[in-house]
Amino acid sequence: MFENFTFRAETFKEDDVYVSLAPELGVSSFGETAARAKESLQEAVGLFLEECQQMGTLEDVLEESGYRPVGNSWRPPKAVVEELTMGV
């Protein structure tokens, strides 16, 4: 059901493990390679969405995450500005 669901993924290397994160959804996973971390994240996001759907909270969760309904699918949020900032 969620084969065409689009989400942003960020992958980081932490020591000997790669961690992938879907920041808007608050879902993360890991793997021994960046590709495996991304695959694991895709699986984790799919399971997360399925669970939300079973609980009847999918629309609320997606809207709270910045997604907007477009036809029969959901459009992910777009950053207005994306930058690295130093300070504080």
Summary of the structure (lengths in Angstrom):
residues: 88
radius of gyration: 14.4
end to end distance: 43.8
largest distance: 43.8
contacts: 199
relative contact order: 0.16
helix: 33%
strand: 25%
